[in-house]
Amino acid sequence: MLNLFYQARWGEMFAFFSEGNPPLAVQLLAVNTIFFVVFIMRRARGARSLRSETAMTIQGLLIAANSVVLFQDYVWRYKNLLIDAIPPIF
């Protein structure tokens, strides 16, 4: 199992997470920090614990936000294709 760690392509992973402006790693960190700060502020105010459905929804939103950051080039491309496909109203 430890061999898989040593054989990983760390250079490719570093290149993937360091591309973009700001780098992809910083974008992911910012999104996750926003969710974490909201969680800490809620906990500091002494709010009740979340219902399980609400907690699952928030976790889903966090996964979706991270996915949008990871695949932002594809998201923008498909968004533009979708907007171009909609006929003009005027």
C-alpha positions, 0 to 999 in steps of 0.5 A: 500500500505504501508503494502506491504512495511512492509511485503516485505522480506528484508532479502532475498533481502539483501542476493540476492544483497550481494552475489558474489565477488564483491557483486551484488549490487556493480556490478550493481552500477559499470555498471550504473556508467560507463553509467552515467559518459559517459553521464556526459562527453558528456553533459560537452563537450556540445554535441548535444542531442541524437536522440530518436532512439539513446537514446532508443538504449543506454537505451536498452544496459543499461537494457541488461548490468544490466540483464547480471549482475543479471543473470550472472550465467545463462549467463555463463552456457548457453555460455559454453553450446553453446561453447561446442555444436559448433563442432571443426573446426580442 
